[in-house]
Amino acid sequence: MKLGDLAAQLGCQLEGDHDLDVTRVAAIDEAGPGDLTFLANSRYAAQVATTRATAIITTADVTGARSALLRTPNPYLAFARAIRLLHPASSPPAGINPSAVIASDAILEDGVTIGPLVVIDAGARIGARTILHAHVVVGRGAIIGADCVLHTRVSIRERVVLGNRCVIQDGAVLGSDGFGFAHRDDGTHEKIPQIATVVIEDDVEIGANTTIDRPAVGETRIKAGTKIDNLVQIAHGVVVGRNALLAAQVGIAGSTVLGDNVMLGGQVGVTGHVTIGDRVKASAKTGLTSHVPADSFVTGYPHMENLEWRKAYAIVRRLPELRRQLSALERRIAELEAKMP
């Protein structure tokens, strides 16, 4: 692609030859002729002068580059869009693979692509231009919106509702049974039927091998624009707000409500029946054990404000030294007391 055409499509201000060709994207320290790279972190600013990339997407204040520059206030976003332009996603052959098993009353709207060994159960509906890769299973009465992509081995259980433009990565399971059991008098456990559903709103992405459970009553809901990483467990009756970001191995217990724009780092655990306010951030491995007010930044187990945790941890790191000092003081006091009349 000509650099001038790329700059126009990305809305960047180009400083350099409009007729240069770029063919792929690459990291700034690995890029060569024909490559496009980006600089969004000042930590790598020195590499602007040494990179062999044909062009760099960066901000207005960067200087000293030998490469052409595409200037924009948000280089990371522009780079993401450049990847889409230079490396368009591959799709399976259009149409319905003959090995697919599709119920006679299932509804497939215009432009649907169905890969090998897909199973679509009775009463299911697949929206226009949606792509189902190999081995996807869509349960009875499930509804999948338009322009979705479901990758290999995704399972959409019965009556689950999936909005438009959703991406579900390999092996994810939506609508599996919630973990609900009633205690019997003899100490055994009786399963509580999980008969409600899961609703995924528009523009949600769900990572590989993530599981989202259905409840016995009500619904589990993931609101529009939320992005969920791999190996995340969302229990029955949970509500996740709009535009949340959940990193890998997050676990959220039942009936918890997350507000809008919440960000949970890797391996964060959230107890059940609590509310996490809008724009809360939790760093990796935090345990959220109670309600968290909006706009909090929390860390640790049990969670506390990040600044307080940092102060506490600074003391924790000194505990061996403080213990030695305390022992020395105790010995000194004992010696002094022994000398007293």
C-alpha positions in Angstrom: 0.0 0.0 0.0 1.3 3.5 -0.8 2.1 5.4 2.3 0.0 8.4 1.2 -3.1 6.2 0.8 -2.4 4.6 4.2 -2.0 8.0 5.9 -5.3 9.2 4.4 -7.2 6.1 5.6 -5.7 6.4 9.1 -6.3 10.1 9.3 -2.6 10.8 10.0 -0.4 13.7 8.9 2.3 12.3 6.7 5.9 13.7 6.7 7.7 11.9 3.9 7.3 10.4 0.4 3.7 9.6 -0.4 4.8 7.0 -3.0 6.7 4.8 -0.6 5.3 1.3 -0.3 4.6 -0.5 3.0 3.6 -4.1 3.0 3.5 -5.2 6.7 3.8 -4.1 10.3 6.7 -4.8 12.6 8.2 -4.0 16.0 10.4 -0.9 16.0 13.6 -2.8 16.7 12.9 -5.5 14.1 11.4 -3.4 11.3 13.1 -3.1 7.9 12.4 -1.6 4.5 8.7 -1.9 3.6 7.7 -2.2 7.2 5.4 0.1 9.2 6.0 0.5 13.0 4.8 2.8 15.8 6.0 4.7 18.8 3.6 5.2 21.6 5.9 4.7 24.7 8.6 7.3 25.3 10.8 4.4 26.7 11.6 3.4 23.1 12.1 7.0 21.8 15.8 6.4 21.1 15.0 3.7 18.6 13.3 6.3 16.3 16.8 7.3 15.1 18.0 3.7 14.5 15.0 1.8 13.2 15.1 0.7 9.5 11.3 0.9 9.1 10.0 2.7 6.1 7.5 4.7 8.3 6.7 5.2 11.9 3.3 6.1 13.4 3.9 8.5 16.3 2.9 11.7 18.0 3.6 15.3 16.9 6.6 15.9 19.3 8.8 13.1 18.1 12.0 14.2 16.2 15.2 12.7 14.9 13.7 10.0 12.7 15.2 8.9 9.4 11.9 7.2 8.5 8.8 8.8 7.2 6.4 9.8 10.0 2.6 9.4 10.3 1.7 11.8 13.1 -1.4 11.3 15.2 -2.5 12.0 18.8 -3.2 8.3 19.3 -0.5 6.2 17.6 -1.5 3.0 19.2 -5.0 3.2 17.9 -3.8 4.2 14.4 -1.3 1.2 14.5 -4.2 -1.2 15.3 -6.1 0.1 12.4 -3.0 -0.2 10.1 -2.7 -3.8 11.0 -6.3 -4.4 9.9 -5.5 -2.6 6.6 -2.2 -4.4 5.8 -3.1 -7.8 7.3 -6.8 -8.4 6.6 -8.2 -11.4 8.5 -8.6 -14.6 6.6 -12.1 -16.2 6.5 -13.2 -19.7 5.6 -14.8 -20.2 2.2 -18.1 -18.5 2.0 -21.3 -20.5 2.2 -22.2 -23.6 4.2 -19.8 -26.6 4.5 -21.6 -29.8 3.5 -20.4 -31.5 6.7 -22.3 -29.0 8.9 -25.4 -30.3 10.7 -28.2 -27.6 10.7 -31.7 -28.1 12.1 -34.4 -27.7 9.6 -36.0 -24.8 11.5 -32.8 -22.9 12.2 -32.6 -19.5 10.6 -29.5 -18.4 8.7 -29.6 -14.8 7.5 -27.9 -13.5 4.3 -24.1 -14.0 3.9 -23.6 -16.5 6.8 -20.5 -18.7 6.6 -20.6 -22.1 8.2 -17.4 -24.1 8.5 -16.8 -27.9 8.7 -18.6 -30.0 11.3 -20.6 -27.0 12.8 -23.8 -28.0 14.6 -26.8 -25.6 14.8 -29.7 -26.9 16.9 -33.4 -26.4 16.5 -34.8 -22.8 16.6 -31.4 -21.1 16.6 -30.8 -18.0 14.5 -27.6 -16.8 12.9 -27.3 -13.1 11.9 -26.2 -11.8 8.5 -22.5 -12.2 7.6 -21.7 -14.0 10.7 -18.8 -16.6 10.5 -18.9 -19.9 12.3 -15.5 -21.7 12.1 -15.1 -25.5 12.4 -16.7 -27.4 15.2 -18.8 -24.5 16.6 -21.9 -25.7 18.4 -25.0 -23.5 18.6 -27.6 -24.7 21.0 -31.4 -24.9 20.8 -33.0 -21.5 20.5 -29.7 -19.5 20.7 -29.6 -16.2 18.9 -26.4 -14.9 17.3 -26.3 -11.4 15.8 -24.9 -10.0 12.6 -21.2 -9.7 11.7 -20.0 -12.0 14.5 -17.0 -14.3 14.3 -17.0 -17.6 16.3 -13.7 -19.4 16.2 -13.1 -23.2 16.4 -14.8 -25.2 19.1 -16.9 -22.4 20.5 -20.0 -23.6 22.3 -23.1 -21.4 22.5 -25.5 -23.2 24.8 -29.3 -23.2 24.5 -31.1 -19.8 24.6 -27.9 -17.8 24.8 -28.2 -14.4 23.1 -25.2 -12.9 21.3 -25.3 -9.4 20.0 -23.8 -7.9 16.8 -20.1 -7.7 15.9 -19.0 -10.0 18.7 -15.8 -12.1 18.4 -15.6 -15.3 20.4 -12.1 -17.0 20.5 -11.4 -20.7 20.3 -12.9 -23.0 23.0 -15.0 -20.4 24.8 -18.3 -21.7 26.4 -21.2 -19.4 26.8 -24.2 -20.5 28.8 -22.6 -23.4 30.8 -24.4 -24.3 34.0 -23.8 -22.1 37.0 -22.3 -23.7 40.1 -25.4 -24.1 42.2 -26.2 -26.9 44.7 -28.5 -27.3 47.6 -27.4 -29.2 50.7 -29.4 -32.3 51.6 -29.9 -33.3 55.2 -27.6 -36.3 54.7 -24.7 -34.0 53.8 -24.9 -34.6 50.0 -25.6 -32.0 47.4 -28.6 -31.6 45.0 -28.0 -29.7 41.7 -30.1 -26.6 41.3 -31.2 -26.6 37.6 -29.7 -23.7 35.8 -32.5 -22.8 33.4 -32.0 -19.0 32.8 -29.7 -17.6 30.1 -26.7 -15.5 29.2 -26.9 -12.3 27.2 -23.9 -10.9 25.4 -24.4 -7.4 24.0 -22.9 -5.8 20.9 -19.1 -5.4 20.2 -18.0 -7.8 22.9 -14.8 -10.0 22.5 -14.4 -13.1 24.6 -11.0 -14.9 24.8 -10.1 -18.5 24.3 -11.4 -21.1 26.8 -13.3 -18.5 28.8 -16.5 -19.6 30.4 -19.6 -17.6 31.2 -22.3 -19.4 33.2 -26.1 -19.2 33.2 -28.0 -18.8 36.4 -31.1 -20.6 37.7 -33.1 -17.4 37.5 -32.6 -14.0 35.9 -29.6 -13.7 33.6 -25.9 -13.3 33.3 -25.1 -10.2 31.2 -22.0 -8.8 29.5 -22.7 -5.3 28.3 -21.6 -3.7 25.1 -18.0 -3.1 24.2 -16.5 -5.2 27.0 -13.3 -7.2 26.1 -12.5 -10.4 28.0 -9.2 -12.2 27.9 -8.4 -16.0 27.8 -9.3 -18.3 30.7 -11.7 -16.0 32.5 -14.5 -17.5 34.6 -17.7 -15.5 35.0 -20.2 -17.1 37.3 -24.0 -17.2 37.2 -26.0 -14.0 37.6 -23.0 -11.7 37.1 -23.4 -8.4 35.3 -20.4 -6.8 33.6 -20.8 -3.2 32.6 -20.0 -1.5 29.3 -16.4 -1.3 28.0 -14.9 -3.3 30.8 -11.5 -5.0 30.4 -10.9 -8.3 32.1 -7.4 -9.8 31.8 -6.5 -13.5 31.8 -7.6 -15.8 34.6 -9.9 -13.3 36.2 -12.6 -15.1 38.3 -15.9 -13.4 39.2 -18.2 -15.2 41.7 -22.0 -15.3 41.4 -24.4 -12.4 41.5 -21.6 -9.7 41.4 -22.1 -6.5 39.5 -19.2 -4.7 37.7 -19.8 -1.1 36.6 -18.8 0.5 33.3 -15.1 0.8 32.3 -13.9 -1.5 35.0 -10.3 -2.8 34.5 -9.3 -6.0 36.2 -5.6 -7.3 35.9 -4.6 -10.9 35.5 -5.8 -13.4 38.1 -8.0 -10.9 40.0 -10.6 -12.7 42.0 -14.0 -11.1 42.9 -16.2 -12.5 45.6 -19.9 -13.0 45.1 -22.8 -10.6 45.7 -20.7 -7.4 45.7 -20.8 -4.3 43.5 -17.6 -3.0 41.8 -18.2 0.7 40.8 -17.6 2.4 37.5 -14.0 2.9 36.4 -12.5 0.7 39.2 -9.0 -0.6 38.5 -7.6 -3.6 40.2 -4.0 -4.7 39.7 -3.0 -8.3 39.0 -3.8 -10.9 41.7 -6.0 -8.5 43.7 -8.8 -10.1 45.8 -11.9 -8.0 45.8 -13.7 -9.1 48.9 -16.3 -6.4 49.4 -18.0 -3.5 47.6 -15.6 -1.1 45.8 -16.6 2.5 45.2 -16.4 4.0 41.8 -13.0 5.4 40.6 -11.0 3.3 43.1 -7.6 1.8 42.2 -7.1 -1.2 44.5 -4.4 -3.8 45.1 -3.7 -6.8 47.3 -5.7 -9.4 49.2 -8.0 -8.4 50.8 -8.0 -5.3 48.5 -7.0 -1.9 49.7 -6.3 1.4 47.9 -3.2 1.0 45.8 -1.3 3.8 47.5 -2.0 2.4 51.0 -1.0 -1.1 49.8 2.3 0.3 48.5 3.0 1.9 51.9 2.1 -1.4 53.7 4.2 -3.5 51.3 7.2 -1.2 51.9 6.9 -2.1 55.6 6.4 -5.8 54.8 9.7 -5.9 52.8 11.5 -4.6 55.9 9.9 -7.1 58.4 13.0 -9.3 58.7 15.2 -6.2 59.5 12.6 -4.9 61.9 12.4 -8.2 63.6 16.1 -8.3 64.1 16.0 -4.7 65.5 13.2 -5.7 67.9 15.0 -8.7 69.1 18.1 -6.6 69.8 16.1 -4.1 71.7 14.4 -6.8 73.8 17.8 -8.2 74.7 19.1 -4.7 75.6 16.1 -4.0 77.8 16.5 -7.3 79.5 20.2 -6.5 80.2 19.3 -3.1 81.6 16.5 -4.5 83.8 19.0 -7.1 85.1 21.3 -4.4 86.3 18.6 -2.4 88.0 18.5 -2.6 91.9 
